[in-house]
Amino acid sequence: MALVLTEEQTMLRDSARGFLSSEAPVAHLRALRDQKDAKGYSPALWQRCTEMGFAGVLVPEAHGGLGLTLTDAAVIAEEIGRTLTPLPFLSTSVLAACLIAGSTREDLMSMWLPKIAAGEAVVALAIDEAARHRPDHIAAKAVASGSGFTLDGEKLLVVDGHVADLLLVVAMLEEAPAVFAVEPKARGVAIERTIMADAHNAARIRFSGVSLGREALVAGKAEAAALIERVLDAGRIAVAAELLGAAEEAFARTLAYLKERQQFGRKIGEFQALQHRASMLYCDLELARAALLQAAERVDDGKDARMAVSVAKAKCCRTANLAVQEGVQMHGGIGMTDAFEMGFFMKRVRVLQELLGDANFHDNRLATLSGY
């Protein structure tokens, strides 16, 4: 396991970095926030990202996508993290694409995967029901009714849920988890947009007696649990990569500031205490990158990656948190102002820490998988 990017992945990283840094810097997120944009992301920008292959990175070639690896998707997610660009990449191109492609529903694949690859559809996974990620505690319930099912329950923190063209809802069916495809405009579905602290999108969705046909069942109790876990781990790698990208950018900005800011007649980067802190953060970033690449490569190689994924997510959570805290502190008072962009990175990191499990969740998962 090389734990380094291939030449093709390096080219993908460079092209994504060049495009996003020029077309969607942090100022893009600030503008959407200040304008209180109804969608919370730019469909025009997403279409341009689609032309570069972002949307279909994990969609099989047979359905119009690139059919690349999770490591490739992580490369793109890292660059999105560097610019904090609000895009339906995690919700649609990673979580939804993995779930639909990993199911046994050929009709669902034929209908939705080409739309995802073409950037024509936003698909959201609705699984969490509390402020904390607890995928093994699902209260939403589907009951067999006539020729279909009746769905009841509530979901929180549904990323891009308010702009979704399709909802993939996890609910209990006969005491086992199942996944259902639900039309957002179906009777009994109530969607409330909830803008997160970092100005990115999420939604609270209530399902009240929603009638579903038999065809709405994407994955039943025989396959759903394993499929959900694989999809969540793919999403966790993407979130970890975005955390790493945000941390790397915060660190780069802090280093630049240390080299230019003068105090007591000297550049503050000459002070040994700050040099030590910067060195420790650099080492932490390299460890986080290694953990992330190991997890992504294990998934791509078809190995059991659950422990590696939890190590990567926990490490990237803690490293990114340290990076933004050091960034704010080393910048001093200006680091706390809204006019300065470091605060945007701190808020985004805080949200990403919680998405699909924070460090404590993954510490506990790692211990459980280890037999404790």
Secondary structure by P-SEA (a helix, b strand, c coil): ccccccaaaaaaaaaaaaaaaacccaaaaaaaaaacccccccaaaaaaaaaacccccccccccccccccaaaaaaaaaaaaaccccccccccccaaaaaaaacccaaaaaccaaaaaaccbbbbbbccccccccccccccccccccccbbbbbccccccccccccccbbbbbcccbbbbbbbccccccbbbbbbbcccccbbbbbbbccccccccccccccccaaaaaaaaaaaaaaaaaaaaaaaaaaaaaaaaaaaaccccccccccccaaaaaaaaaaaaaaaaaaaaaaaaaaaaaaccccaaaaaaaaaaaaaaaaaaaaaaaaaacccccccccaaaaaaaaaaaaaaccccaaaaaaaaaaaacc
